[in-house]
Amino acid sequence: MVKLATKPMKQAVIAPSMLALLYPLDGEVPGYSRKQFEEDLCNECEKDIRRAFEAGAARVSVDFTEGRLATRKDPRTPSAPAAGGAAGGSPPCGAGR
């Protein structure tokens, strides 16, 4: 293995919740159930984290920048907008100040 860094390396991996947004909320993909998709997703994310450590990362973080989007788009989330209503929680980007 060739050493390219002189300081400890931090590696970010994509959050499973971001990739979960790729699966349709309504219905299923023919031949690929939501349950199987979520199992595969978790397994692949675990592989990403383990491989980052194997490659020499001192820290691995899960990039969760999509967190606000995920909670607003998923109707199973308590803060998701009701039909014709606004989402709960604080307004985005300081709106209404």
N, C-alpha and C positions, 0 to 999 in steps of 0.2 A: 504494500500500500504506500502510495506517495503522499507525504505530508505537505499540504498546501497552506495551512494556517498556522500561525504562531500563538494564537489565543484560542481559548475554548469556543467552540462553535455552537450557535443556537440554530435550530431548524424548526420552521413552522410547517405544519401539515394542514391540509384542508379539513374542516369540520365535517363529520358525517351529516350533520343537520343541513349543511349547504347542499351536499349531494342528494340528500333525501328530497329536496325540492324538485328534483328531476322526475320523480315518480308522480304520475297524475293523482290528484286528490280524489277525483271521482272515478270509480271503476278500477280495473286492473289491466295490466299489460298482458295480452294473451300469452299464456304459457309461462308467465313469470309473476308469481304472486307478490303482493306487498311484503308478506312475511319473509319470503325467500330473498327479495331485494334487500330488506333491512338486515338480514343475516349476512348476506354477501358484503354489504356495505360496512358493517362492523368488522368483519374479518379482514377486509382490505385496508381499512383504516388502522387496525392493529398492526398489520404488516408494515404499513408506511412508518408508523412510530418505531417499531422494532428495527427496521432497516436504517432509519436515521441514527439510532443509537449505535448500531453495528458499524455504520460509516464513520463514527467518531464524534457525533454530536454530544455536547456536554448537557444540553437541555433541549427538549422538544416541546413545543407549544402547539395547541390546537387553535387555528385561525378561525375565530367565531365572529368575524365582522358582519356576517349576514344575520346575526341573531335577531335584530329588530325586524328584518324582513320576514324571517321564518315565523315569528310569533304573530305577525299581522296577517299573513296569508293563509294560515292553517285554521280552518273553522273549528277544529277541536280545542283550540286554545281559548281559555276564558276571556282574554283581552281582544279576541278577534272581533271585527265589526259585526254587529247584528244587522239584519236586513234593514237598510236605510239608516243605520245609526253609525256613530263614530266609535273607534276603538277606545278601549280604556287606557289608563296610564297617562303619562305626561305627553304633551304635544311634541311633535318632532322638531328638532333644530331650534328649540326655544320659541316656537310660534306662539303667539298670544301674549307675549310679554309686553 
